[in-house]
Amino acid sequence: MKKKILLCLIAQLICWGIMTMSDYMEETYNDSFNLIVVFVVPLMCGVLYIIFRRWIYDNQMVRLKDVVIICETWLICGLILGFLIGALVNNQMWIVSQATGGWEHLLNGIEYMMFAVTLMGIPFVTVVLIESVIGIVKLLRK
């Protein structure tokens, strides 16, 4: 169980690191590919789950208890990190300072909130969907 919690925390930190690096590049170089990262990184988590699933469970059936633990751990880590980082961004205390002033910067920093919400939905879409499909396929094969 500790390995699952640690993997969830590491994956969350990697995702937030990529998001922060992307926002830094956008704020510094004025590139606008940050919204791509907001949606691509969570999709990458689904691919990583499939890879780690093979490593952790060795293609065996995953118990419902394990799926619930993974989803709860991911959600709790996401809520804590999302709330902390969002508060830091809104108070101009985050690593990447946000441009302020004027209408063009009114919603600057909202991408962190969008990312937190998108990232929290990962286990419910990815884990539950993947495990359901794998379970149905294995039942049909029998």
N, C-alpha and C positions, 0 to 999 in steps of 0.2 A: 504494500500500500504506500510505503514511503517513496518508492520509486515512481509511482504514478503521480503523487503530489509534487515531487521534485521535477518531473518532466513537464507537468502543467505550468509550474512556476517558471521554469527555464524558457518554455515556449512563449509564455506571456511576456517575459522580459525581452526576448529576442524580437517579438512583434512590436513592442513599444519602442525598442531601440531603433528598428527600421523606420517606424513612424516619425520618431524624433529626428533622425538623420534626414529623412525626406523633407520634413518641415524646415529644418535648418537650411537645406539647399534651396528650398522655395523662398524663404525669407532673405537669404543672402544673394542668390543669383537670379531671383525673380522667375524661376521656372514654375510652370503650373501643372506638374504631374503628380502633385500631392494627393489629389482625389483618386488617382489610379491606385496609389499605395493603400489608401483607406479601404478599398475593396479587394485588392489583389492579395494583400498579406493575409486576411482571414481565409481566402481560398487556399493559400499556401498551407495554412494550418490543417486543412482537410487532407491534403496530400501527405503532410508530415504524420498525421494520425494513422493513415493507412500504412506508412512505412514503419512507424513505431509499433503499430499493432502486430505486424509480422514479427518484430523483434521481441516484444513482451509476451505475446500469447502464442507464438509459433503456429498461427493459423488454426487454433482451437476455438471452440465456441466460447464467447465471453459471457460471463454470468451477468445477470441483470444488476446485481449488487455492484459489480465493477463499473458498469456503465453509469450508474447513479453516482458512484464515488467520483468518477472522472468528470461528469457534468457539474456536480456540486463544487468540486475543487476548482474547476475552470471558472465557474461563475463567481465564486468567492474571491479568487485571485483577481479576476477582471474587475469586479466591483471595487475592491480596495485600491488597485492600481489606477483605475479609471477615475475614481473620486479624488485621489491624491493628486494625480497629474492634472486633472481638469481644474482643481482648485489652484494649483501652482500656476497654470497657464493663465487663468482669469485674473490672478493677482500679480502678474508680471514677475513671477519668481521662478519660472521654469528655465531650463538650460537654454532654450531658444526663446529669445525675447520677441514678442509679437509687435508688429507695427501698430501704432494707434493714431487716432485723429482722422477726421474726415469720414465721409460716407463709404469710401472704398475699403476702409479698415473696420467698419462697424461690426462685422461678424468674424473678424480675424481671430483664429484660435478655436473656432467651432469644429474644425476638422478633428480635434482631439476628442470631443464629445461624440461625433459621428463614429470615429474609430472605436471608442469604448463600447458603444451600442452594437456595432457590427461585430466586434470581437466577442461580446458576451453571447451572441447567438450561435457561435460556432458549435458548441457541443450538442445543442438541440437539433441542429440541422445535420451536421457532419456525423457525429458519433451515433446518434439514434438512427439516422437514415442508413449509414453504412452497416451497422450491426443488424438492423432489420433486414436489409437486403441479403446479407451473408447468412443470417438465420433462415430466411425463406429459401434461399438456394440450397442450403445444406439439408433442409427438410424435404425439399422436392427431389433431391438426389437419392434419399433413402426410399 
